[in-house]
Amino acid sequence: MNGAGRHALGVLGRATFLALVLGFFALPLLWLATAPFDGHPGIAMSVPDFTLRNFRALLGNPYALTSLRNSLIQAGGSAALVVTLAALAAYALSRVRVPGRDALLYVLLLLSSVVTGTAAMVPLFELATRLNLIDTHLGVVLTMSGGLLPAAIFIMKDFMDGTPTSYEESARVFGASPLQILRHVVIPLVRPGLATIAVWAVANVWGGFLQPFILLRDPDKAPGAVILYTLYTEGGAPRLDLISTFSLLYSLPVVVMYVFVSRRYGFRFHGGIKR
């Protein structure tokens, strides 16, 4: 076989491999996009008959739309808390020379990776019980935010390190306080980093199941990830019509948020300044 033939076979092999990989990831998404409009969806892909009966049936569930509102409250509250505290902590760690600062950051990141929410759920439940945070949105927000903060601070510090300190020094000469410098000088420069942390925090909380499932008793306060678990028959069989429809609705807010932030910032970062 000559060189041209080997090259053609190599190109064909790579194209086939890429097609298989794309199909592996695309088929579940195609199923998610078509199954809600099928009157009798199954596991296998099929052409839907384009009915809205599944959406009407889902609206008949008293907790479906309420759970989406609860997810927005918990994800939005956690994202706001994580972004605010991570920005303050990362700015302080970036500008103040503390002995063992880098070691502290790596230890926090390591502990947040090793001691996951599942491993710490028993002491967290005990703490929430003592603080009367059981069955409250605040309890879920604080619990989820605590698990996300170490990694958020670690990521945010890189953005803070990438901002030029000459701007801050100029503002300090004109009498600006540290908080004024942070608000009017640093924050505008690290907006892409704040957007990254916000999207990452919302995505983590939006898909979180264990903490809300354990901390919340009232189904009126349960987020969508928990309500999705209830869309089964009494025998434990999944109701694919309701599960696919709810999954489509549940995924839309995160997709819209990602597209908006991606178009706004492009997710092309270098340190704290977009290029």
TATA-V275725 format. One record per residue. N is the residue number from 1. RES is the residue in one small letter. PSI is psi in whole degrees, -180 to 180 (NA if undefined). OMEGA is omega as a letter, one per 20 degrees, with the letter a starting at -180 (none if undefined). D_LAST is the distance of its C-alpha to the last C-alpha in whole Angstrom. Layout:
# TATA-V275725
n=N res=RES psi=PSI omega=OMEGA d_last=D_LAST
n=N res=RES psi=PSI omega=OMEGA d_last=D_LAST
This chain:
# TATA-V275725
n=1 res=m psi=130 omega=a d_last=47
n=2 res=n psi=177 omega=a d_last=46
n=3 res=g psi=-37 omega=a d_last=42
n=4 res=a psi=-39 omega=r d_last=41
n=5 res=g psi=-42 omega=r d_last=43
n=6 res=r psi=-39 omega=r d_last=41
n=7 res=h psi=-42 omega=r d_last=37
n=8 res=a psi=-42 omega=r d_last=38
n=9 res=l psi=-38 omega=r d_last=39
n=10 res=g psi=-44 omega=r d_last=36
n=11 res=v psi=-43 omega=r d_last=34
n=12 res=l psi=-41 omega=r d_last=37
n=13 res=g psi=-43 omega=r d_last=36
n=14 res=r psi=-40 omega=r d_last=33
n=15 res=a psi=-40 omega=r d_last=33
n=16 res=t psi=-43 omega=r d_last=35
n=17 res=f psi=-45 omega=r d_last=34
n=18 res=l psi=-38 omega=r d_last=30
n=19 res=a psi=-41 omega=r d_last=33
n=20 res=l psi=-42 omega=r d_last=34
n=21 res=v psi=-45 omega=r d_last=31
n=22 res=l psi=-40 omega=r d_last=30
n=23 res=g psi=-38 omega=r d_last=33
n=24 res=f psi=-41 omega=a d_last=34
n=25 res=f psi=-26 omega=a d_last=31
n=26 res=a psi=-34 omega=a d_last=31
n=27 res=l psi=-45 omega=r d_last=35
n=28 res=p psi=-36 omega=r d_last=35
n=29 res=l psi=-38 omega=r d_last=32
n=30 res=l psi=-40 omega=r d_last=34
n=31 res=w psi=-43 omega=r d_last=37
n=32 res=l psi=-34 omega=a d_last=36
n=33 res=a psi=-25 omega=a d_last=35
n=34 res=t psi=-32 omega=a d_last=38
n=35 res=a psi=-38 omega=r d_last=41
n=36 res=p psi=-22 omega=a d_last=41
n=37 res=f psi=10 omega=r d_last=42
n=38 res=d psi=132 omega=a d_last=45
n=39 res=g psi=-30 omega=r d_last=48
n=40 res=h psi=73 omega=a d_last=49
n=41 res=p psi=147 omega=r d_last=46
n=42 res=g psi=-175 omega=r d_last=46
n=43 res=i psi=-37 omega=a d_last=44
n=44 res=a psi=152 omega=r d_last=44
n=45 res=m psi=140 omega=r d_last=42
n=46 res=s psi=161 omega=r d_last=44
n=47 res=v psi=121 omega=a d_last=44
n=48 res=p psi=159 omega=r d_last=44
n=49 res=d psi=8 omega=r d_last=47
n=50 res=f psi=67 omega=r d_last=44
n=51 res=t psi=153 omega=r d_last=46
n=52 res=l psi=14 omega=a d_last=45
n=53 res=r psi=-36 omega=a d_last=48
n=54 res=n psi=-38 omega=r d_last=45
n=55 res=f psi=-39 omega=r d_last=43
n=56 res=r psi=-39 omega=r d_last=47
n=57 res=a psi=-38 omega=r d_last=48
n=58 res=l psi=-38 omega=r d_last=45
n=59 res=l psi=-22 omega=r d_last=45
n=60 res=g psi=-14 omega=r d_last=48
n=61 res=n psi=121 omega=a d_last=47
n=62 res=p psi=-14 omega=a d_last=47
n=63 res=y psi=-4 omega=a d_last=44
n=64 res=a psi=-59 omega=a d_last=42
n=65 res=l psi=-34 omega=r d_last=40
n=66 res=t psi=-37 omega=a d_last=41
n=67 res=s psi=-32 omega=r d_last=39
n=68 res=l psi=-40 omega=r d_last=36
n=69 res=r psi=-42 omega=r d_last=36
n=70 res=n psi=-39 omega=r d_last=37
n=71 res=s psi=-40 omega=r d_last=34
n=72 res=l psi=-42 omega=r d_last=31
n=73 res=i psi=-49 omega=a d_last=33
n=74 res=q psi=-42 omega=r d_last=33
n=75 res=a psi=-43 omega=r d_last=29
n=76 res=g psi=-43 omega=r d_last=28
n=77 res=g psi=-42 omega=r d_last=30
n=78 res=s psi=-43 omega=a d_last=29
n=79 res=a psi=-43 omega=r d_last=25
n=80 res=a psi=-42 omega=a d_last=26
n=81 res=l psi=-44 omega=a d_last=27
n=82 res=v psi=-44 omega=a d_last=25
n=83 res=v psi=-44 omega=a d_last=22
n=84 res=t psi=-52 omega=a d_last=24
n=85 res=l psi=-37 omega=r d_last=26
n=86 res=a psi=-39 omega=r d_last=23
n=87 res=a psi=-44 omega=r d_last=21
n=88 res=l psi=-47 omega=a d_last=24
n=89 res=a psi=-41 omega=a d_last=25
n=90 res=a psi=-37 omega=r d_last=21
n=91 res=y psi=-43 omega=r d_last=21
n=92 res=a psi=-44 omega=a d_last=25
n=93 res=l psi=-28 omega=r d_last=24
n=94 res=s psi=-33 omega=a d_last=21
n=95 res=r psi=-27 omega=a d_last=23
n=96 res=v psi=127 omega=a d_last=27
n=97 res=r psi=96 omega=a d_last=28
n=98 res=v psi=131 omega=r d_last=30
n=99 res=p psi=131 omega=r d_last=32
n=100 res=g psi=20 omega=a d_last=32
n=101 res=r psi=-50 omega=a d_last=28
n=102 res=d psi=-38 omega=r d_last=27
n=103 res=a psi=-40 omega=r d_last=30
n=104 res=l psi=-43 omega=r d_last=30
n=105 res=l psi=-44 omega=a d_last=27
n=106 res=y psi=-36 omega=r d_last=28
n=107 res=v psi=-44 omega=r d_last=31
n=108 res=l psi=-44 omega=r d_last=30
n=109 res=l psi=-40 omega=r d_last=27
n=110 res=l psi=-45 omega=a d_last=30
n=111 res=l psi=-38 omega=r d_last=33
n=112 res=s psi=-25 omega=r d_last=31
n=113 res=s psi=-37 omega=a d_last=31
n=114 res=v psi=-51 omega=a d_last=34
n=115 res=v psi=85 omega=a d_last=36
n=116 res=t psi=175 omega=r d_last=35
n=117 res=g psi=-33 omega=r d_last=36
n=118 res=t psi=-44 omega=a d_last=39
n=119 res=a psi=-31 omega=a d_last=40
n=120 res=a psi=10 omega=a d_last=40
n=121 res=m psi=-35 omega=a d_last=41
n=122 res=v psi=-53 omega=r d_last=45
n=123 res=p psi=-33 omega=r d_last=44
n=124 res=l psi=-40 omega=r d_last=41
n=125 res=f psi=-41 omega=r d_last=44
n=126 res=e psi=-43 omega=r d_last=47
n=127 res=l psi=-43 omega=r d_last=44
n=128 res=a psi=-35 omega=r d_last=44
n=129 res=t psi=-44 omega=a d_last=47
n=130 res=r psi=-31 omega=a d_last=48
n=131 res=l psi=8 omega=r d_last=46
n=132 res=n psi=42 omega=r d_last=47
n=133 res=l psi=4 omega=r d_last=43
n=134 res=i psi=138 omega=r d_last=45
n=135 res=d psi=37 omega=r d_last=45
n=136 res=t psi=149 omega=r d_last=42
n=137 res=h psi=-34 omega=a d_last=38
n=138 res=l psi=-39 omega=r d_last=38
n=139 res=g psi=-42 omega=r d_last=39
n=140 res=v psi=-43 omega=a d_last=37
n=141 res=v psi=-46 omega=a d_last=34
n=142 res=l psi=-41 omega=a d_last=34
n=143 res=t psi=-47 omega=a d_last=35
n=144 res=m psi=-39 omega=a d_last=32
n=145 res=s psi=-39 omega=r d_last=30
n=146 res=g psi=-36 omega=r d_last=31
n=147 res=g psi=-25 omega=a d_last=31
n=148 res=l psi=-22 omega=a d_last=27
n=149 res=l psi=-46 omega=a d_last=26
n=150 res=p psi=-48 omega=r d_last=26
n=151 res=a psi=-36 omega=r d_last=24
n=152 res=a psi=-42 omega=r d_last=22
n=153 res=i psi=-42 omega=a d_last=22
n=154 res=f psi=-44 omega=r d_last=21
n=155 res=i psi=-43 omega=a d_last=18
n=156 res=m psi=-30 omega=r d_last=17
n=157 res=k psi=-33 omega=r d_last=18
n=158 res=d psi=-39 omega=r d_last=15
n=159 res=f psi=-41 omega=r d_last=13
n=160 res=m psi=-40 omega=r d_last=15
n=161 res=d psi=-26 omega=a d_last=16
n=162 res=g psi=-6 omega=r d_last=12
n=163 res=t psi=138 omega=r d_last=13
n=164 res=p psi=132 omega=a d_last=15
n=165 res=t psi=-11 omega=a d_last=18
n=166 res=s psi=-33 omega=r d_last=19
n=167 res=y psi=-42 omega=a d_last=18
n=168 res=e psi=-39 omega=r d_last=21
n=169 res=e psi=-39 omega=r d_last=23
n=170 res=s psi=-43 omega=r d_last=23
n=171 res=a psi=-35 omega=r d_last=24
n=172 res=r psi=-34 omega=r d_last=26
n=173 res=v psi=-35 omega=a d_last=28
n=174 res=f psi=11 omega=r d_last=29
n=175 res=g psi=15 omega=r d_last=30
n=176 res=a psi=141 omega=r d_last=28
n=177 res=s psi=165 omega=r d_last=29
n=178 res=p psi=-40 omega=r d_last=27
n=179 res=l psi=-37 omega=r d_last=26
n=180 res=q psi=-40 omega=r d_last=25
n=181 res=i psi=-44 omega=r d_last=23
n=182 res=l psi=-43 omega=a d_last=21
n=183 res=r psi=-44 omega=a d_last=22
n=184 res=h psi=-17 omega=a d_last=20
n=185 res=v psi=-54 omega=a d_last=18
n=186 res=v psi=-47 omega=a d_last=17
n=187 res=i psi=-44 omega=r d_last=17
n=188 res=p psi=-29 omega=a d_last=14
n=189 res=l psi=-28 omega=a d_last=12
n=190 res=v psi=22 omega=r d_last=12
n=191 res=r psi=-42 omega=r d_last=13
n=192 res=p psi=-39 omega=r d_last=11
n=193 res=g psi=-41 omega=r d_last=13
n=194 res=l psi=-40 omega=r d_last=16
n=195 res=a psi=-39 omega=r d_last=15
n=196 res=t psi=-47 omega=r d_last=15
n=197 res=i psi=-40 omega=a d_last=18
n=198 res=a psi=-47 omega=r d_last=20
n=199 res=v psi=-43 omega=a d_last=20
n=200 res=w psi=-42 omega=a d_last=21
n=201 res=a psi=-45 omega=r d_last=24
n=202 res=v psi=-43 omega=a d_last=25
n=203 res=a psi=-40 omega=r d_last=25
n=204 res=n psi=-44 omega=a d_last=27
n=205 res=v psi=-37 omega=a d_last=29
n=206 res=w psi=-37 omega=a d_last=30
n=207 res=g psi=4 omega=a d_last=31
n=208 res=g psi=136 omega=a d_last=33
n=209 res=f psi=-47 omega=a d_last=37
n=210 res=l psi=-51 omega=a d_last=39
n=211 res=q psi=-49 omega=r d_last=38
n=212 res=p psi=-35 omega=a d_last=39
n=213 res=f psi=-36 omega=a d_last=42
n=214 res=i psi=-37 omega=a d_last=43
n=215 res=l psi=-21 omega=a d_last=43
n=216 res=l psi=131 omega=r d_last=43
n=217 res=r psi=-33 omega=a d_last=47
n=218 res=d psi=121 omega=r d_last=47
n=219 res=p psi=-21 omega=r d_last=46
n=220 res=d psi=-15 omega=r d_last=45
n=221 res=k psi=-1 omega=a d_last=42
n=222 res=a psi=141 omega=r d_last=41
n=223 res=p psi=177 omega=a d_last=37
n=224 res=g psi=-34 omega=a d_last=37
n=225 res=a psi=-32 omega=r d_last=37
n=226 res=v psi=-42 omega=r d_last=40
n=227 res=i psi=-33 omega=r d_last=42
n=228 res=l psi=-32 omega=a d_last=41
n=229 res=y psi=-20 omega=a d_last=43
n=230 res=t psi=-4 omega=a d_last=46
n=231 res=l psi=58 omega=r d_last=46
n=232 res=y psi=159 omega=r d_last=48
n=233 res=t psi=171 omega=r d_last=52
n=234 res=e psi=-24 omega=r d_last=55
n=235 res=g psi=-1 omega=r d_last=55
n=236 res=g psi=5 omega=r d_last=52
n=237 res=a psi=138 omega=a d_last=51
n=238 res=p psi=138 omega=r d_last=47
n=239 res=r psi=94 omega=a d_last=47
n=240 res=l psi=-28 omega=r d_last=45
n=241 res=d psi=-46 omega=a d_last=45
n=242 res=l psi=-39 omega=a d_last=44
n=243 res=i psi=-45 omega=a d_last=41
n=244 res=s psi=-40 omega=a d_last=40
n=245 res=t psi=-46 omega=r d_last=39
n=246 res=f psi=-37 omega=r d_last=38
n=247 res=s psi=-39 omega=r d_last=36
n=248 res=l psi=-47 omega=r d_last=34
n=249 res=l psi=-36 omega=a d_last=34
n=250 res=y psi=-29 omega=a d_last=33
n=251 res=s psi=-20 omega=a d_last=30
n=252 res=l psi=-46 omega=a d_last=29
n=253 res=p psi=-40 omega=a d_last=28
n=254 res=v psi=-40 omega=r d_last=25
n=255 res=v psi=-44 omega=r d_last=24
n=256 res=v psi=-43 omega=r d_last=24
n=257 res=m psi=-43 omega=a d_last=22
n=258 res=y psi=-45 omega=a d_last=19
n=259 res=v psi=-42 omega=a d_last=19
n=260 res=f psi=-49 omega=a d_last=18
n=261 res=v psi=-36 omega=r d_last=16
n=262 res=s psi=-41 omega=r d_last=14
n=263 res=r psi=-31 omega=a d_last=14
n=264 res=r psi=-42 omega=a d_last=13
n=265 res=y psi=-20 omega=r d_last=10
n=266 res=g psi=-10 omega=a d_last=10
n=267 res=f psi=35 omega=r d_last=10
n=268 res=r psi=100 omega=a d_last=7
n=269 res=f psi=151 omega=r d_last=6
n=270 res=h psi=104 omega=a d_last=7
n=271 res=g psi=-132 omega=a d_last=10
n=272 res=g psi=2 omega=a d_last=10
n=273 res=i psi=130 omega=r d_last=6
n=274 res=k psi=140 omega=r d_last=4
n=275 res=r psi=NA omega=none d_last=0
